[in-house]
């Protein structure tokens, strides 16, 4: 069996909380209102909003915290800071070549310098810092 990244997700629940699940926890397809259900760790179905799914990147920040699409990361103490502006707060997402990035920087190269500080659903205001 070939090792690969763990496939798991999170999505915004209709209750306003993020819920974490894997593909086997999905218990219904989206309904006409764009809601689908995932099994919670208690086995109880939880309603989540279609289109809010974010996948685990398979990477962890410098403190070992899992990084998901849509996370907000703080990049500090980059060795090139000074010759160019790198330190700052970024959203994790994909670029046009489907490479995982924080801002325009390739995420996997920045792991030693980043800390997850939030996500776009619960902490969007963090992206406005310094603007």
PyMOL commands that set and color helices and strands:
alter all, ss='L'
color gray80, all
select helices_A, chain A and resi 23-25+107-113+124-128
alter helices_A, ss='H'
color red, helices_A
select strands_A, chain A and resi 9-12+18-21+35-39+45-49+54-60+66-68+71-75+88-94+100-102+105-106+114-119
alter strands_A, ss='S'
color yellow, strands_A
deselect
rebuild
show_as cartoon
